[in-house]
Amino acid sequence: MPSVEVETSADKLRLALICDYLEEGWLSMNFCAEMLYKYLDAEHSAEMRSQQILPAFQKRFGYIPRLNQKKSAFAMDRSINHFWDYPRYLSKQINDFDFFHICDHSYSQLVHTLPPERTGVFCHDIDAFRTLLQPDKYPGSVRYNAMQTRVLKGFQKAAVVFYTTTDVRKQIERYNLLDPARLVQAPLGIAPEYSPHAQELGLSDRQIIAQVDNQPFILSVSSSKNRKRLDVLLDVYAAVRAKHPELKLVRVGSDWTSAHKEQIERLKIADGIIHLQGLERTALAELYRRALLVLVTSEAEGFGLPIIEALACGSTVVASDLPVLREVGESAGVYCPVGDVPQWAETVGRLLTSPKSAPERAVRLAQATKYSWSAHTRTISQTYLQLAK
C-alpha cells in the first residue's frame, strides 16, 4: 500500500470521519462511526485529530403537500443529498484534512469528490452492490443501478478499504472488486455496556424493560431488511410457542413491513410479540442478559454485531449457519440452516427445554473478548498514519 506525502497540522494527522445522514436510520452504521470517533479521541489524540463530518439533510420533495408522507419523496430527497448536496459540502473541506475516512461503503460515491489517494472506506458488507453483482437474484431499476454503479466506482478508487470479516474479503475478491493489497481487516468491537454484569438503569430504560417484566422471552435485534429473514423468525416463534405458550418474542428494531404484519396476523401470534425501538445500550444489554435465547435468522451478513453483543452479556445465541456468523461466533454459538424453519424450531425448543445443552457460558464470554473497539480503532489509525509516512 503506497504512502502519501502530507503536511500535517501541529504534528497531528487530520482525519475526517464522513458519517451517514441520521435521517436514513442506519443505526448500526451510526453506532460504528460513533465508536470509532470516541476511541480515536480517547486513545489516539496524541498523533491524530479526528472530526466527524455530516452536513444537514436537505428536504425538497418532503415539503411538497400530499407527497411529504410518501416513501418516494424521501427516496428522491435521499438521492439528491447523496449525489449532489454531500459532494458539494465536502468539496469545500478538502484542504482542511489530511485523510478522509468514509464510515459506510454505501457512501463511496463521495470518493469521486475527494482525493482518492487520501481516502479510505469502511466496507461492512457488499449488500449495496448486490443488484450489480447478482442481478438475477437481486434485480434493481435502471435508475438505482446507475446510482450504485457510481458508488461502486468510487469504492474501487479508494486508497484503502477496511473490512470486517474474512468472509467479506472473500466476497470482494470473488467479484474482483479491487486490488486485495488495498484491503485491511478491522473487526468491529463491543461497547462497554454489553457485559454479563447488571447495570443501574435510568428511568426510560426501566420503563422499557417493564414492558417485558418477568416474562420468559426469546430476543431478536435486527432491521426489517429482507436479508434478515424475519419471516423465518416469526414462523419459528409460532412453532415454538405452540409448545411453550407462555413464551414471548421480543424484537428490537425498525417497523415491521406490511408483509410481516400480515404474517403475524395469519399466525395469530400478535399477543405474544413485544416490539421495541429507540433503546439505549444499557436497556438492550439488560434484554440480552434476560433473554432465554437470542436469534439471528439472517440469510446474509457482513459481521453480525448482535452475536458478539449477546455473547458478551452471557446470552445463548442461535444463528443462521453462514460462514460469516460462524467466523464471528465460532463454537460459542448454535447454528441452524438458513430458512429451515423445522430445524430452527427443533433447536430452539431443545435449548429452551435443556439450557445446559448450549455452549458453556464461559465459552460464550471468552469468545466475546476477542473483539474490541480499541483494536478496531488502532488498526484504522495505524493504517492512515502509515499512509502518511
Helices and strands as residue ranges (DSSP letters): E 13-18, G 22-24, H 27-43, E 48-53, G 61-63, H 71-80, I 81-85, H 86-91, G 94-96, E 99-102, G 105-112, G 116-118, E 119-123, G 127-129, H 130-133, H 142-157, E 160-163, H 166-174, G 180-182, E 183-185, H 203-210, E 217-221, G 226-228, H 230-241, E 248-252, H 258-267, G 270-272, E 273-276, H 281-290, E 293-296, H 305-312, E 317-320, H 323-329, G 330-332, E 334-336, H 341-353, G 355-357, H 361-368, H 373-388
